[in-house]
Amino acid sequence: MDLSGKRILIVEDEWLVALGLEDNLRSLGCVVIGPVASLGEAMDIAEATEADAAILDVNLRGEYVYPAAEILADRGIPLIFCSGFVGTMPLPERFSESARVPKPYTSRAIAQTLAATLAGSPEMEPAFHPPSGRNDAHI
């Protein structure tokens, strides 16, 4: 799937992770919204922004992202949860079918999961692929 021009919201509180994800998405041709680092800002943007999908870290400085995820889901915006919590802690029932990518993740895992999510068939937990020297750096 061509991701060019797709508007993707990033909600991530770790600055270096957010920058790496932003760079990865821009290299895929996406238009990046954010990154947003706090729950309050995420909720404000979730109510107003037009996005094709959102990539959300679960824990934002000790607060769970779920209130912002609720707003986005109510607006029909597909969600991808990217977090160290993925796989160790279940998501709330409402988001049990949402795509998720565990940290650390690769550029390839993000691209594949984003393409599948936008195509309407989210990959729940893509396999971890170690870097192979190509554009698969861990984010």
N, C-alpha and C positions, 0 to 999 in steps of 0.2 A: 504494500500500500504506500502510495506517495504521501508523505507527511508535510509537504511544502504548504506553507500558509496556515497550517492548523494552529489554533490559539491554545496554548497549554499553560495553565496556572501551576506555579510551583509554590508549595507551602513547605518550607524546610528551615529549621532554626540553626543548623550548623553551616556557617558561612562558606567554608571550603567545599562542602558537599553540594550546597546550593549553586555555587559558581561552576562546579564541574558538571552538574546536571544542566544548568543553563547553557553552557558551552556545547554539551552533547546535543541538546534539543535544537539549538541554532544550527549546528552542523547538519542536522536532518531536515532543515528548512522550516522548522517551526517558529512561530511567533511566541515569545515567552512573555507571560504575565507574571510579574514579581521578579525575583523570589520574595515571598512573604515569610517573616520569621516569628510572628506572634499570633496567638489565637484571636485576639481582638481584631487585628488587622485582617486576618484571614476571613473572619466573619463579615467584616465590612465589604471586602472585595467579593466574597461569595455572593452577596446580595445584589451586587451591581454589575459585575463584569460579564462579558460575553466570552465564553471559553468553549472549546471543543472537548476538552478533558482537563482533569486536575490530577496532579501528582502530589500526594500528601504524606508527610512524615507523621507518624502517629503521636509522638510525644514532642510537644513544643514548649521547651523550657519548663517542664513539669506539668503542663496542661495537655489533656488529650484533645486531638483535632476534631473529634466527632461532632461538636456543635456546628462547626463550619462545614463538615462533610454532609450533615443533615440538610443544610441550606442548599448546597450544590446538588445533592441528590434530588431534592424537591424541585429543583429547576431543570432536572433531566441531564445534568452534566455528568458524564462517566468519570469514575474515580479509580485511581491506582494508588494503593497504599504501599509506600516504600519505607521500611523501618527495620531496625534491629529487633523489634517486637514481633514482626511477622514470623509465624511458625512457632513462637514460644508462648504467645498469648492470643487467644481467639479474638477476632473482631466482634463487635456487637452484631446481633442477629441481622439487623437491617443491612449490614455491609458484608454479610457472609458470602455473597456471590460476587463481590467486587474483586477486581484484579489486585494482586499483591506481589511485590518483589522484595525479598529479604535483603538487608544490608549485610555485608558489602555487596554491591551489584555491579554489573558491567554495563558498558554502553550498549552492547548487543541485547542484554536482557531488557533494558529500558525500551529500546527501539522495537523489539519483538512484542513486548507487552503492550506498548502504546498502539502499535499497528493493529494488534488483535482486538484491543479494547475499542478502538474507533471503528473496526469492522463489525463489532457487535458480538465477538466471541472471545471474551477475555481469557487469557491464560492465567490460571490461578496462582501458580508458583513456578515460574520458569526455572529450568535446571541451571545451576551455577556453572558458568563456563570460565575457567581461568584464562587470564590474558594470553593471547597467542602472538603478541608482537604487533598485531594490527590495531585498529581503533577500538580495543576492548578494555581500556584502562578501567580499573575499579573506581567507583565514585563513592 
